[in-house]
Amino acid sequence: MISIIIVNFRNPPLLKLCLTSLARALPSSEETEIIVVDSESTPETRNIVRTFTAHCPCRILLAPFDKNIGYTKGVNEGIRRASGAHICILNPDIIMLSGTLENLAKYLNEHPSVGLVGPQLLHFDDTVQDSGFRFYTPLIIAARRLPIPFRSRIEKAFIIRPSHPTRPTEVDWLMGSALMTTRRAIDQIGLLDENLFLYFSEVDLAYRFWENGMSVVYLPSARMYHAHQRQSHAGHGLFDIFARRETRWHIADAVRYFRKHGVQGIRPTFPNNQSSGQIQLIA
């Protein structure tokens, strides 16, 4: 079974669109379950889930919370309630395509050394979004917010773009909008780190997979649409701290992440993980 976890925060229209796409794309009612973790839950969201339940025969569970518990705790709540061998974490701004879930699950089954896999994310004009990255350093964060020297070169090096557009590629970490792992892998490395409220939790998760000898892979043969927005970035540089609470959350989580893992941005290597940290295309 595949357990799909959707963490929603005050976004009923996107949640409705996501659930509608899932109803069309799910492989079968017996092979999937959906868990909606809803922060600052509203009657509108609960009605959307109730309506979806009436039209989709798969098991669906709503976990409502009166306050905003954050992305990290939301994902963990979903994982605790999940019963599937495969766990798919989705943002509500994802539009699922038929065959994608099966493709991701099959890849994990055929590659037991892979702990985390993510699909190719598309804009609605079918252009590809960047979703695989190298581990953060403070310089990368500065380059993405401030007009520092060599900014474009630093940002370009941060993004991992496969040299072959259709082959699986190892990356340091994947955008948390759409990820799949297994219950076996989560049991080995643990839940997401709840010291991280919203940002960097998927970066920390990927780091811990690498740390435990399991790789992180971008799988372009699996595709989803994603209505991507950088909510922590308003285009005002350091003044975003005053303009957006998401920016303050992002910086606070970055500090916590660097305290935990250091500031070098180097992929960890251990005896059962001989990766060089370079981009590897996987047959």
Secondary structure, DSSP 8 states (H G I E B T S, - for coil): -EEEEEEEES-HHHHHHHHHHHHHH-S-TTTEEEEEEEET--HHHHHHHHHHHHH--SEEEEEEESS--HHHHHHHHHHHH---SEEEEE-TTEE--TTHHHHHHHHHHH-TTEEEEEEEEE-TTS-B---EE----HHHHHHHHS--TTHHHHHHHHB---SSTTS-EE-SEE-TTEEEEEHHHHHHH-S--TTS-SSSHHHHHHHHHHHTT-EEEEEEEEEEEE----TT--S-GGGHHHH-HHHHHHHHHHHHHHHHH-SS-----BTTB---SS--B--
